[in-house]
Amino acid sequence: MKRSWYSRMLFSYFPVFLLVVSVLIFLAFMIITELSRSEAQKANYISTSYIVDTVERTLSDVQLSVLEEIENNYSYNDFFDPSGASYPAHSSYEIVQSMNRLAERISLIDSIYIYRSKDRQVLSQSGYADLEWTHETAYIDEISQQQAQTGWSPVRMYQPRNTKAGYPVVSLARKLPIPLGSEGYLVINISVYRLERLVDGLTNGELSFVRIKDSAGTLMYDSSQESGDANVRKLSTIQADSLGWTFESGLRAGRLFDWISVISYIWIVIGLVTISLGVLYIIYITRRNYRPIQQLMVRIQSMQPPGKNEPAAAANPDELALMHTALDSLVQLTTNYERERYENLLIQRSQLFLDMISGERLKDVPDRLAELDPFEGKREFDAFVVFAAEINTADELKVLSRQDQNLLKFALTNVISDLVAGKQLQAWSEWVSGQRLAVLIGLRNGPAEDNPQQLLELAKGCHSWILENLRLSLIFGVGHTVNRLQDIHLSYTAAAGVLSHRLALGTEMAAVHMDGQEEPGLQSYKYFGNFTRLVREFRLSGENWRNGLKEIFASFRKDRLKDEEIYMLLEVLLQALEQELKGISETLDRQFALAGTGGLQGQIRGSKDLDEIRELLTGWLNETYHVYVSVNELKSHRVMIKEVKHYIEDHYANPDLSLNHLSERFQISGKYASYLFKEEFNMKFVDFLAELRVIKAKELLGSTQDSIQDIAQQVGYANAITFGRVFKRVTGMTPGDHRKLNHR
C-alpha cells in the first residue's frame, strides 16, 4: 500500500507551519506588550468593579434587612408613639432583642441604636441612655441639621458607652418612623475593620492592591500599606455613586510591563530557533504517527468481507474515507446497542418495580435490584416508604396528544425524583397505570426520616410545586414505612388505599396511620336506616331532612368510607327517593329522570371533593323538595275548593254567605278563595252563588205559590228588589215573568 496519507500529512504541514508560525512569531511578539497591558487593565477594572458591586450590594442588603425588620416589628412604632408611655418597657425589650438579632445575623454590623427626639433618649443594644451620656451627641446634632437623608457617612470614630477608646465605623442614619418620620433616627454602625476583612477576601494581596476613600476623601482601606510595598501602579479608579466612595486599584509589581517588553525580544530569537526545530520535529512525528494508522488500516481491510478489499487496494483507496466508513458503522452499531440496552433496562426496572409493589417474585429482588441499580449505586437503606400519586382528573390528560402525555409523565417522574433528592433522599418513580405514579423512597437514619409528618410534608411540597409550576393537580397517598424489600408491597397497598378514601379524608394528600389501624367496613344497614328516615321526612314535607343529609355526610367522613362506597350509597339514596316519589307528578318524574341520565349522578362522580358533592346534592334536593311541596299544595287546594263548593250548595240560602264568611270558615283569605274558585270552576264566586240561587228560585217559582218576597228570602236574599235584579241579570226576565211563562 502506498504512503498516500503519509505524503499528504507531511506536505500539508510544512507550508502551514512555516507561514503561520513565522507570521505569528514576528507579529505576535511585537504587540504582546500592549495586549498584556490592555488585558491587565481590563482584568483589574473588572475585579475592582466586582469589589465595588459586592461592597455596595452588601451595604444595601444591610440597610434593607434592618429597614424590613423595623417595618415588620411594631415595637419600633410603639417606641415613638406620642400617646404611649415615656419608657414602654415591653416594646423596648422587643426592640433590643430585634437589634441583637440583626447584629448577630449581619456580621458587618457593629452596633445599632435608635434616638428619640422628644426626650433625647437613645435605645441601644445595651439599653436606655440620655444622649448626653453617650459619645454620639455631635453626630446626632449633625444629622438633625441635614435637610435630606444622606447615605453612608464618612469614616468616623465611634466610642460605645462605658468605654475609653473608639474605633472607626461608617454609619447610616434613617428617620423614624418609616418612611419619612420626624420623631427620631435609626443609626446603623458598620465596622471598618470588618469591611476591610470583606475586601481582603475579594483581593489577591500578592499581585494587586486596593484603596478605598470615603466621600470626604479619607483613606479607609489600603492593602499596599499593609505589606509595605511602595512599588505599585494604579490602573483603575471607580466611583461608587450609591456610597460616595472612591475605589482605586492596580498591580504591585509596577516594572512588570517593562520586563515584558524586554522578554518579547528574547522570545523572537527563541521563535527562530523553534522554527528550525519544528521542521525537524514535523518530519519525525509524521513518520511516528503514521505507523499506528498504517497498522489500523491493515486491520480494517482485513475485516472487510471477502472480495471487496482487492479492488479497493488495487485502486489505491483513500485511507480517511475507509476509516470514516468504518467509524460510522461502528458508531451506528454502538448507538443501536446502547439504545436497546437502555430500553431493556427501563423495561426491566419497570417490571421489577411492579413486582415489588404487587408482592410477586420477591425471592430474587435483592439480586435484581443490585443488577439494575435504579437508585444509581445507593442501595443501603434502613427503611422504605411508597408514595402513590394520581392525576386529579382524567380530563387533564385527554386533551393532550399521546406524545404530550408521555412527555408530561416523563417530566412528572423527573420532577418528583428531583424534589425528593432535594431532601437528601433517594427516590425511584414508575407509572403503574395511566394516571397513577408510584414513588419508592429509600430512608436512612430511621427515627428521623420515618416521621409520618415529615413524609407528609414532603408529599405536600411535591404537590405544591407541581401545581404551581406545571398547573397540574395531583393527589398523594403516603404508605407505611417498611424495613424489608419484601414488604414494599404493603406500603404501596396502604398508599393506594389512601387514594381510595380521598373524599372522606377531604385532602389532596394524606398519610396512613403508622400503627396499622384496620379500615372500618362499610356498615350499609346504618346508612340504609338513615336513608329511610330522610326519605320519610322528605315525603312528609318535613324540614329535618336537611339535618339528616348533613349527618349522613358527616358519617362518611367519620367512617372513612372509600370514594366508590360513597358514590354507591348516594346512588342508593337517590333511587330510594325516586321510588318513594314516583308517579306523584310528571314534573317530579322528569326531575329524577334527568338526575339519572348523566346529570346529577354524573356531576357527583365527576367531583373529587365531599363538600362539593354535598352542595350539589343539597341544591338538587332543595329544588326537588320545592317541586314536591308545590304539587302537594296544589292537590290540597283542589280538595279544599271542592269542599267550599259543597258548603256553598248546602248553605246558599244563608244571606250572610260571602267571601269573608268562607275565609273564616276555611281559614283562607278571601282573595285566595276567589282565586282558587276562578282557577277550578272558571267563574267568580259571586257569579257561581248567583246562578245557584237563581236555579233554586226557578224550582220554587215553578213548584210553589209562595210570594216573590218569600222565595227571595228562601234562596238567601234579604229583599225582593235585590232578588229581582239578580234574577233578571242571570235569566233576562223578572221572577214574575218567569212564573207566568211556566204556568201557561
ABEGO torsion letter per residue (X at the ends): XBBAAAAAAAAAAAAAAAAAAAAAAAAAAAAAAAAAAAAAAAAAAAAAAAAAAAAAAAAAAAAAAAAAAAAABAAAAAAABAABBABBAAAAAAAAAAAAAAAAABAABABBBBBBAAAGBBBBAAEBBBAAABAAAAAAAAAAABABBBBBBBBBBBBBBGBABBBBBBBBBBBOBOAABAAEBBBBBBBAAAAAAAAAAABBAAABBBBBBBAAGBBABBAAAAAGBABBBBABBBBBAAAGBBBBBBBABAAAAAAAAAAAAAAAAAAAAAAAAAAAAAAAAAAAAAAAAAAAAAAAAAABBBGAAAAAAAAGBBAAAAAAAAAAAAAAAAAAAAAAAAAAAAAAAAAAAAAAAAGBGAAAAAAAAAAAGAAGGBABBABBBBBBBBBABAAAAAABBAAAAAAAAAAAAAAAAAAAAAAGBBBBBBBABAABBBBBBBBBGAAAAABAAAAAAAAAAAAAAAAAAAGBBBBBBBBBBBABAAAAAAAAAAAAAAAAAAAAAGBABBBBBAAGBBBBBBBAAAAAAAAAAAAAAAAAGBAAAAAAAAAAAAAAAAAGBBAAAAAAAAAAAAAAAAAAABGABAAAAAAAAAAAAGBAAAAAAABABAAAAAAAAAAAAAAAAAAAAAAAAAAAAAAAAAAAAAAAAAAAABAABBAAAAAAAAGBBAAAAAAAAAAAAGBBAAAAAAAAAAAAAAAAAAABABBAAAAAAAAGBABAAAAAAAAAAAAGBBAAAAAAAAAX
